[in-house]
Amino acid sequence: MRWLMILGLCFSMLGCGEEPAAEEPAAEEPAVEEPADQAPPEEEAPAEPEISAEEVPLPEDFEEEAEGEISAENYAAVLDELSAELEAEEGSE
């Protein structure tokens, strides 16, 4: 057991050798440093427009109009018109 401890100590001492010499930068290329007081310019994010609840159309806004235009007799035709309109919008994108 004692030999294992001595052997471990020897290996640990071998691992603690000299630090390799740090390479010095070439004298021809001076290091360019930016002043510490000058921060890089920050990009400003565009301001988001404020949208109120009155500006956003809701299903309730169209409910009265739909009740007047759509009936049990013409609902299929209106549905076909809306489907065609949506397909046309998807095709143009």
Protein Blocks (a to p, Z undefined) as FASTA:
>chain_A
ZZmmmmmmmmmmmmmmccdddddddfklccddddfklccddddddddddddfklpccfkl
mmmmmmmmpcfklmmmmmmmmmmmmmmmmmmZZ
